[in-house]
Amino acid sequence: MALAGNVSKGVDLSRWEIVIGLEIHVELLTDSKVFCGCATDFGGEPNTRVCPVCLGLPGSLPVLNAKALEYAVKTGLALGCEIAPFSKFDRKNYFYPDLPKAYQISQYDLPLCRHGHLDIEVNGEKRRIGITRVHLEEETGKSLHAGTSIVDSPYTLLDYNRAGIPLVEIVTEPDLRSPEEARIFLEELKRVVEFAGVSDVKMEEGSLRCDANISVRPRGETRLGTKTEVKNMNSFRAVQRALEYEAARQVAVLESGGRIEQETRHWDEAAGVTRGMRSKEQAHDYRYFPEPDLVPIVLTPEQIEKWRQELPELPAARRERLMREYGLPPYDAEILTTSRKLADFFEEAARQFPDPKMVSNWVMGELLRLLKAEGKELDQVNVTPARLVGLLQLIRAGTISGATAKEVFEEMFRTGQEAAAIVERRGLQQISDEETIRQLVQKAIAANPEAVESYRKGKEKAIGALVGQVMRETRGKANPQLVNRLLLEALGKPGQ
């Protein structure tokens, strides 16, 4: 395992077992906040999407958002949880500047969802990770630090636009055994939540965040070691790097005769290290008690079943179906289900074109390449499944070559024009007339006697120079398969 930071040097982890549990916060995709009517859309001027309720002003009273409750239950159902017919809200009391009421409305002893799981695959091995609970709570405000992080900032500004956005907190069992497993788990969880339609799970906007509890123990030991909580991990890569560093740090401390302090640590992305922030709170430190301003949540079996039936096909099931119905290899199915929009795009195109693997290759290749290069989401570009199919039909018909098709696709991606219109306007039609190409082949043979001699002496790769001459002569428009065939006919087999 590659380790981040200098602490990893000389640290042998082979005698130690890493134990990781995650606490993931997911903002729900509702139009209004969980206990008031303020908008939840991202961005906007600071402190403009606020009201007396989400600012915690005296005399204001919360009212539960029904859609937030539905999405929280659907999250639990998607993770195989038991849904509680009776649950309640609690006040989690602590003081922090981004918490305007000095308490957070959350759930403690009676959460909405319990005892779920999520299956992942790590290095070809199936692993089932337990989900302890999924509960509904309100988001806090956002702290804007003047420095590079909380630990070096001379001052902090506060934006309460985010305060009161509905959250689900997903808590895992301490079942993860490596930083890599933690990253893979988060990637799969992101897919499940996004497919379920309950969140946009955009880490860059803070709608998916993760804290990790990590400890180490000698291999064979059953008791858990002292854990630390790691915060400020803003990407899947950061989660893996932070946990690799923290595992190595803990082992180094223990092997030098020290002891691990139970504390909250901050991941410093730039330095590649975790830094101590404060001692870790226990549940009793929050002085939980039932929220007096909200009635308990009572759900009927019929309501829970209705929400279960409304869940769409989830990633694992869709991967299996893509392999079964379209004959795709596991790798393709895995990539195509990284998001619901991508899977939908593929299936719509594959229903219109007779070669699903060809569709998959273009979606995974050119489409994803350009999306990454432009930093865009699928719904921000003009390429539609029908337009991709139009391009593939031109390739299949021999109207354009594969190389020309990539050039056309880039223009489609940026302009939204149909492939046929681009090909016609730019005169990119492939030359497939045999007599025309035969004349060009003879010209290339006459102009390249050394390549011809090399080929006839048995060097088959020498034919590439002749193909290249024909393609240059036609500015890439000649049908390459036809060029190759006519060259082989003219030259005979190598060595003859």
C-alpha positions in Angstrom: 0.0 0.0 0.0 1.4 3.4 -1.0 1.6 5.7 2.0 1.3 9.5 2.1 3.6 11.7 4.0 7.1 11.2 5.5 5.6 9.3 8.5 5.2 6.2 6.2 8.9 5.8 5.8 10.1 2.7 7.7 6.6 1.8 8.9 5.7 -1.8 8.3 1.9 -2.3 8.3 2.0 -6.0 7.7 1.7 -6.9 11.4 -1.3 -4.5 11.9 -4.9 -4.6 10.9 -6.6 -1.3 10.0 -10.2 -0.8 11.1 -12.3 2.0 9.5 -15.8 3.2 9.9 -17.3 6.0 8.0 -19.8 8.8 8.7 -21.2 10.2 5.5 -23.4 13.2 5.2 -25.5 13.5 2.1 -27.6 16.6 1.3 -31.0 15.7 0.0 -32.3 17.0 -3.3 -35.3 18.9 -2.1 -36.4 22.4 -3.3 -36.7 23.8 0.2 -35.0 23.2 3.6 -35.9 20.5 6.0 -37.8 22.7 8.6 -38.6 25.9 6.6 -39.4 27.1 3.1 -36.1 28.6 2.2 -34.5 27.6 -1.1 -31.8 25.0 -1.2 -30.1 25.8 -4.5 -26.4 26.0 -4.5 -24.6 29.4 -4.7 -26.1 32.9 -4.3 -25.0 35.8 -2.2 -24.1 34.8 1.4 -27.0 34.9 3.9 -29.7 35.5 1.3 -31.5 32.2 1.6 -32.4 32.4 5.3 -35.4 33.0 7.6 -36.1 33.1 11.3 -36.4 29.3 11.4 -33.1 28.3 9.8 -31.4 31.2 11.7 -32.8 29.9 15.0 -34.4 33.2 16.0 -36.5 33.2 19.2 -40.1 32.2 18.7 -39.6 30.4 15.3 -40.9 26.8 15.0 -39.8 24.1 12.6 -42.1 22.1 10.3 -40.9 18.9 8.7 -40.4 18.8 5.0 -42.4 15.7 3.7 -40.1 15.3 0.7 -37.0 15.2 2.9 -38.6 12.4 5.0 -39.4 10.4 1.8 -35.9 10.8 0.5 -34.4 9.8 3.8 -36.5 6.6 3.9 -35.6 5.8 0.3 -31.9 6.2 1.1 -32.4 3.6 3.8 -34.3 1.3 1.5 -31.7 1.5 -1.2 -29.1 0.4 1.4 -31.2 -2.5 2.6 -32.1 -1.0 6.0 -35.0 -1.8 8.3 -37.3 1.2 8.4 -38.6 2.2 11.8 -42.4 2.7 12.0 -41.8 5.1 14.9 -38.9 7.5 15.2 -38.3 11.0 16.6 -36.0 14.0 16.4 -33.6 15.0 19.0 -31.5 18.1 19.9 -27.8 17.6 19.6 -26.3 20.4 21.7 -23.0 21.9 21.0 -21.6 25.4 20.3 -20.0 26.2 17.0 -20.3 29.4 15.0 -21.9 27.8 12.0 -24.7 26.4 14.2 -27.0 29.4 14.8 -29.3 27.7 17.5 -26.3 26.2 19.4 -28.1 22.8 18.8 -28.7 20.7 15.7 -32.0 19.0 15.1 -31.0 15.4 14.5 -31.9 11.8 15.6 -30.2 9.8 18.3 -31.7 6.7 19.8 -34.6 6.2 17.4 -33.3 6.8 13.9 -35.4 6.3 10.7 -33.3 3.4 9.3 -31.1 0.7 10.8 -29.2 -2.5 10.0 -28.5 -2.1 6.3 -25.5 -3.0 4.1 -23.7 -2.2 0.9 -21.8 -4.8 -1.1 -18.5 -3.8 -2.8 -15.8 -5.6 -4.7 -12.1 -5.1 -3.8 -9.4 -6.7 -5.9 -11.9 -9.3 -7.2 -13.3 -10.1 -3.7 -16.8 -9.4 -2.6 -17.2 -7.5 0.7 -20.4 -6.7 2.6 -20.1 -3.5 4.6 -22.7 -3.1 7.4 -24.7 0.1 7.7 -25.4 0.9 11.3 -28.0 3.6 10.8 -29.3 6.2 8.4 -31.0 9.2 10.0 -32.4 12.6 9.0 -31.0 15.9 10.3 -30.4 19.5 9.4 -27.3 20.9 7.7 -25.2 23.5 9.5 -24.0 26.8 8.0 -20.7 27.2 6.1 -17.5 28.6 7.6 -15.3 30.5 5.2 -11.8 30.5 6.5 -9.5 33.4 5.7 -6.4 31.2 5.6 -5.8 27.9 3.8 -7.6 25.9 6.5 -9.2 26.1 9.9 -5.9 25.7 11.8 -4.1 28.7 10.2 -6.9 31.2 9.6 -6.8 34.7 11.3 -10.6 34.9 11.0 -13.6 33.1 9.6 -16.8 34.4 7.9 -20.1 32.6 8.1 -22.7 31.9 5.5 -26.0 30.5 6.7 -27.5 29.8 3.3 -26.7 26.1 3.8 -28.1 26.0 7.4 -31.3 23.8 7.5 -30.7 21.9 4.2 -31.9 18.4 4.8 -29.2 15.8 5.4 -29.0 12.1 5.9 -26.2 10.8 7.9 -25.1 7.3 6.9 -23.0 5.5 9.6 -21.2 2.3 8.7 -20.1 -0.5 10.9 -16.3 -0.7 11.5 -16.1 -3.2 8.6 -13.6 -1.5 6.3 -10.1 -2.9 6.4 -8.1 -0.6 4.2 -8.1 3.0 2.9 -8.7 1.5 -0.6 -11.8 -0.2 0.6 -13.0 3.0 2.1 -12.6 4.8 -1.2 -14.3 2.0 -3.2 -17.2 2.0 -0.6 -17.7 5.7 -1.0 -17.7 5.5 -4.8 -20.4 2.8 -4.7 -22.4 4.6 -2.1 -22.3 7.8 -4.3 -23.7 5.7 -7.2 -26.5 4.2 -5.1 -27.6 7.6 -3.7 -27.5 9.2 -7.1 -29.4 6.3 -8.8 -32.0 6.5 -6.1 -32.6 10.1 -7.1 -32.3 11.5 -3.6 -29.2 13.7 -4.0 -26.9 15.1 -6.7 -23.9 13.9 -4.5 -21.6 16.6 -5.7 -18.6 16.6 -3.5 -17.3 19.9 -4.9 -20.5 21.6 -3.7 -20.5 19.8 -0.3 -23.6 17.7 -0.9 -21.5 14.6 -0.2 -19.0 14.7 2.7 -17.3 12.0 4.7 -15.6 11.8 8.1 -13.7 8.6 9.0 -13.0 6.8 12.3 -9.8 4.8 12.0 -7.8 2.6 14.4 -5.2 0.0 14.2 -4.6 -3.3 16.1 -2.2 -6.2 15.9 -3.3 -8.8 13.5 -5.3 -11.5 15.3 -6.4 -9.1 18.0 -10.2 -8.8 18.4 -10.5 -5.7 20.6 -10.6 -2.4 18.7 -7.8 0.1 19.1 -8.2 3.7 20.1 -9.7 5.5 17.1 -9.2 9.0 15.7 -11.7 10.9 13.6 -10.4 12.4 10.3 -12.2 15.3 8.8 -11.8 17.7 5.8 -11.5 15.0 3.1 -13.0 16.6 0.0 -12.5 13.9 -2.6 -12.4 10.1 -2.9 -8.6 10.4 -3.5 -8.3 12.5 -0.4 -10.1 9.9 1.7 -7.7 7.2 0.7 -4.6 9.4 1.1 -5.7 10.7 4.5 -6.5 7.2 5.9 -3.2 5.8 4.5 -1.3 8.6 6.3 -3.3 8.2 9.5 -2.9 4.4 9.7 0.9 4.8 9.2 1.0 7.5 11.8 -0.8 5.4 14.4 1.4 2.4 13.8 4.5 4.6 14.1 3.3 6.0 17.4 2.4 2.5 18.8 5.7 0.9 17.7 7.7 3.7 19.3 6.0 3.0 22.7 3.4 5.9 22.5 -0.3 5.8 22.8 -3.1 7.0 20.5 -5.2 9.9 21.7 -8.9 9.8 20.9 -9.2 13.0 18.9 -10.5 14.7 15.8 -7.8 15.3 13.2 -7.8 17.6 10.2 -6.5 16.4 6.8 -4.1 18.9 5.3 -4.3 18.1 1.6 -1.4 20.3 0.6 1.0 18.8 3.2 -0.3 15.3 2.9 -0.7 14.9 6.7 -3.4 14.9 9.4 -3.2 17.4 12.2 -4.8 17.3 15.7 -7.7 19.6 16.2 -9.5 18.7 19.4 -10.4 15.8 21.7 -13.1 13.6 20.3 -16.5 14.2 21.7 -18.6 11.3 23.2 -22.4 11.0 22.7 -23.0 12.2 26.2 -21.1 15.4 25.5 -23.9 16.5 23.2 -26.6 16.2 25.9 -29.2 14.8 23.5 -32.8 15.1 24.4 -36.1 14.8 22.4 -36.9 17.8 20.2 -39.9 19.4 21.8 -41.1 21.3 18.8 -41.5 18.3 16.4 -43.9 15.4 16.7 -42.6 11.9 16.3 -42.5 10.3 12.9 -45.0 7.5 12.4 -44.9 5.5 9.2 -47.3 2.8 8.0 -46.2 -0.4 6.3 -48.2 0.8 3.2 -46.3 4.0 3.0 -42.9 2.3 3.4 -43.8 -0.2 0.7 -45.0 2.6 -1.7 -41.6 4.3 -1.4 -39.8 1.0 -1.9 -41.7 0.4 -5.1 -40.8 3.9 -6.4 -37.1 3.2 -6.2 -35.5 2.8 -9.6 -33.1 0.1 -10.6 -29.9 0.5 -8.5 -26.3 0.3 -9.8 -25.6 -3.4 -8.9 -28.7 -4.6 -10.6 -28.2 -2.4 -13.6 -24.6 -3.6 -14.1 -25.9 -7.2 -14.1 -28.6 -6.3 -16.6 -26.2 -4.4 -19.0 -24.0 -7.5 -19.1 -27.0 -9.8 -19.6 -29.0 -7.8 -22.1 -26.3 -6.1 -24.1 -23.5 -8.6 -23.8 -21.1 -6.1 -22.2 -18.0 -7.1 -20.3 -17.9 -6.3 -16.6 -15.5 -3.4 -17.1 -17.9 -1.7 -19.5 -20.9 -2.2 -17.2 -18.9 -0.8 -14.2 -17.9 2.4 -16.1 -21.3 2.9 -17.6 -23.0 2.8 -14.2 -20.7 5.4 -12.6 -23.8 7.7 -12.9 -27.4 7.2 -13.8 -27.3 9.8 -16.6 -24.4 7.9 -18.2 -26.2 4.6 -18.0 -29.4 6.1 -19.4 -27.4 7.7 -22.3 -25.8 4.4 -23.2 -29.1 2.5 -23.1 -31.0 5.0 -25.2 -28.2 4.9 -27.9 -27.9 1.1 -27.7 -31.6 0.7 -28.3 -31.2 2.6 -31.6 -28.0 0.9 -32.9 -27.3 -2.8 -33.5 -23.8 -2.9 -31.9 -24.0 -2.2 -28.1 -20.2 -2.8 -27.7 -19.5 -0.1 -30.3 -21.8 2.3 -28.5 -20.1 1.5 -25.2 -16.7 2.1 -26.7 -17.6 5.6 -27.9 -19.4 6.5 -24.6 -16.5 5.3 -22.5 -13.9 6.7 -24.9 -14.6 9.9 -26.7 -17.6 11.1 -24.7 -16.0 10.6 -21.2 -12.7 12.0 -22.5 -14.2 15.2 -23.7 -16.4 15.6 -20.6 -13.3 15.3 -18.4 -11.3 17.7 -20.6 -14.0 20.3 -20.5 -14.9 19.7 -16.9 -18.6 19.3 -17.8 -21.5 17.1 -16.8 -23.4 15.0 -19.4 -26.5 17.3 -19.2 -24.3 20.4 -20.0 -23.3 19.3 -23.5 -25.2 19.0 -26.8 -24.4 15.4 -27.7 -27.5 13.3 -27.5 -27.8 9.5 -27.8 -29.6 10.0 -31.2 -26.7 12.2 -32.5 -24.1 9.6 -31.4 -26.1 6.9 -33.2 -26.1 9.1 -36.3 -22.3 9.3 -36.2 -22.0 5.5 -35.7 -24.3 4.9 -38.7 -21.9 6.9 -40.9 -19.0 4.8 -39.7 -20.9 1.5 -40.2 -21.9 2.6 -43.8 -18.3 3.5 -44.6 -19.1 7.1 -45.2 -16.4 8.2 -42.8 -13.4 6.5 -41.2 -12.9 6.0 -37.5 -10.2 8.7 -37.4 -12.5 11.2 -39.1 -15.4 10.2 -36.8 -13.4 11.3 -33.8 -12.9 14.7 -35.4 -16.6 15.0 -36.2 -17.5 13.9 -32.7 -15.5 16.8 -31.2 -17.4 19.3 -33.3 -20.7 17.6 -32.4 -19.7 17.8 -28.7 -19.1 21.5 -28.9 -21.8 22.7 -31.3 -24.6 20.1 -31.1 -24.7 19.7 -34.8 -25.7 16.4 -36.5 -22.8 14.3 -37.7 -24.2 14.1 -41.3 -24.4 17.9 -41.5 -20.8 18.3 -40.3 -19.5 15.7 -42.7 -21.4 17.2 -45.7 -20.4 20.8 -44.9 -16.7 19.9 -44.5 -16.5 17.4 -47.3 -15.3 14.6 -45.0 -16.9 11.7 -46.9 -14.6 8.7 -47.1 -13.2 7.8 -50.5 -14.3 4.2 -51.2 -14.1 4.1 -55.0 -11.8 1.2 -55.9 -10.4 2.6 -59.1 -9.5 5.9 -57.5 -7.7 4.2 -54.6 -6.0 1.7 -56.9 -4.4 4.6 -58.8 -3.2 6.1 -55.5 -1.8 2.8 -54.4 0.2 2.5 -57.6 1.5 6.0 -57.1 2.6 5.2 -53.5 4.4 2.0 -54.6 6.3 3.9 -57.3 7.3 6.7 -54.9 8.5 4.3 -52.1 10.8 1.7 -53.5 12.6 1.2 -50.3 9.4 0.4 -48.4 8.3 -2.0 -51.1 11.7 -3.8 -51.0 11.5 -4.1 -47.2 8.0 -5.5 -47.4 9.0 -8.0 -50.1 11.9 -9.2 -47.9 9.5 -10.1 -45.1 9.1 -6.9 -43.1 5.3 -6.7 -43.0 5.3 -3.4 -41.0 6.9 -1.6 -44.0 3.4 -1.6 -45.6 2.5 1.1 -43.1 4.6 3.7 -44.9 2.6 3.0 -48.1 -0.8 3.2 -46.3 0.3 6.5 -44.8 1.2 7.9 -48.2 -2.2 7.1 -49.5 -3.9 8.6 -46.5 -1.9 11.8 -46.7 -2.7 12.1 -50.4 -6.4 11.9 -49.6 -6.1 14.0 -46.4 -7.3 11.0 -44.4 -10.4 10.4 -46.5 -9.4 7.1 -48.1 -11.1 4.0 -46.8 -8.2 2.4 -44.8 -9.5 -1.2 -45.1 -9.7 -0.8 -48.9 -6.3 0.8 -49.1 -4.8 -2.2 -47.2 -6.6 -4.7 -49.4 -5.5 -3.1 -52.7 -1.9 -2.7 -51.5 -1.7 -6.4 -50.5 -3.2 -7.3 -53.9 -0.5 -5.2 -55.7 2.4 -6.4 -53.6 1.6 -10.0 -52.9 2.6 -11.8 -49.7 5.8 -10.6 -47.9 8.9 -12.5 -48.9 7.6 -13.3 -52.4 
